């Protein structure tokens, strides 16, 4: 069991969302589902929580009603090794009502924010002068493009 795990507050879509995320990320699987009982906040039999392992990271979805909404103040960063992986994850998370934002950020159909980031970015950060040039290019992008970022680094 992980020491720290995210718990995501949904209106009523916790189980649906966990299944959706499991379908997107490799090495993922559904965990347990619990239900509201008699006299609780939502009707008896409504999903209370749904858990999933998303590529080795435990997540919990909680159905708490429409009290709270997601905001960009919290996002999940997905590190991708290839452009193909970036494209795949990006396309799946923006499908069915998700929205591209900027600089590798997007909001999925549930309103949760994600950053889809190439792992090569760590290497491009090692030289501050060159990284400044990379960031100038990144700031013009919506979905990040490894080739364009690498070219900016190489030309700096």
Beta strands, then each sheet from edge to edge (+ up, - down):
strand 1: 6-10
strand 2: 29-35
strand 3: 47-54
strand 4: 57-63
strand 5: 75-80
strand 6: 99-100
strand 7: 105-107
strand 8: 113-118
sheet 1: 1+ 4+ 3- 2+
sheet 2: 5+ 8+ 7- 6+
end
